């Protein structure tokens, strides 16, 4: 039935938005509360890899990243270190900051 209606009716984006709002189908937008804050005065770091994430030998190029995850008890931060040679996980450590 929905497919038949959608073929006959072509509502605009605004009309669809109003209908969704009327029936409570809109997702509430959350403000991003990440750990990274941009500093306009900071100098950008030098691009040492220049987009080349492949390595001929192990332990010559490593990558790292920190990810924030929301859990029932609060926030959990995961730090991972990967080797560019074979994408092997060198180190990872979940940390709960209090």
C-alpha positions in Angstrom: 0.0 0.0 0.0 2.8 2.4 0.8 4.5 1.7 -2.5 1.2 2.5 -4.3 0.8 5.7 -2.4 4.4 6.8 -3.0 3.9 6.3 -6.8 0.8 8.5 -6.9 1.9 11.1 -4.4 5.2 13.0 -4.7 5.3 15.2 -1.5 8.0 17.8 -1.2 10.8 17.5 1.4 9.1 20.1 3.6 5.7 18.4 3.5 7.4 15.1 4.4 9.1 16.8 7.3 5.8 18.2 8.6 4.1 14.9 8.4 7.0 13.1 10.2 7.0 15.9 12.9 3.2 15.6 13.3 3.4 11.8 14.0 6.6 12.0 16.2 8.8 10.2 13.7 11.7 12.7 13.7 14.9 11.8 15.5 16.1 14.3 18.0 19.4 15.8 17.0 22.2 15.6 19.5 24.9 18.1 19.9 28.3 16.6 19.3 30.3 16.4 22.5 33.6 15.0 21.2 36.9 15.2 22.8 38.5 17.1 19.9 38.3 20.8 20.0 39.6 22.8 17.0 42.1 25.5 17.9 42.3 28.1 15.1 45.7 29.2 16.3 47.3 25.7 16.2 49.7 24.9 13.4 48.8 21.8 11.4 51.1 18.8 11.9 53.5 17.8 9.2 52.1 15.1 6.9 54.9 12.5 7.2 53.1 9.7 5.3 51.7 11.9 2.5 48.9 9.4 2.0 51.1 6.4 1.6 49.7 3.9 4.2 51.6 0.9 2.8 54.9 -0.4 4.2 57.5 -2.7 2.7 58.8 -3.9 6.1 57.1 -4.5 9.4 57.5 -2.0 12.3 58.4 0.9 10.0 55.0 2.7 9.9 52.4 2.7 12.6 49.1 4.4 12.8 47.1 5.3 15.9 43.6 6.5 16.7 41.6 7.2 19.8 37.8 6.6 19.7 35.2 7.7 22.2 32.4 5.2 22.9 29.3 5.8 25.0 28.4 3.0 27.4 25.8 2.5 30.1 28.3 3.4 32.8 29.7 6.4 31.0 32.3 7.0 28.3 35.0 4.5 27.2 38.1 5.5 25.2 39.8 3.0 22.9 43.3 3.6 21.7 44.6 1.4 18.9 48.0 1.1 17.2 48.2 -0.6 13.8 51.2 -1.7 11.7 50.9 -0.5 8.1 52.8 -3.5 6.8 50.0 -6.0 7.4 47.4 -4.1 9.4 48.4 -6.1 12.4 47.1 -4.7 15.7 50.2 -3.8 17.7 48.4 -2.5 20.8 44.9 -1.5 21.9 43.8 -0.3 25.3 40.3 0.5 26.4 40.4 3.2 29.2 37.6 4.6 31.3 38.4 8.1 32.4 36.8 9.4 35.6 
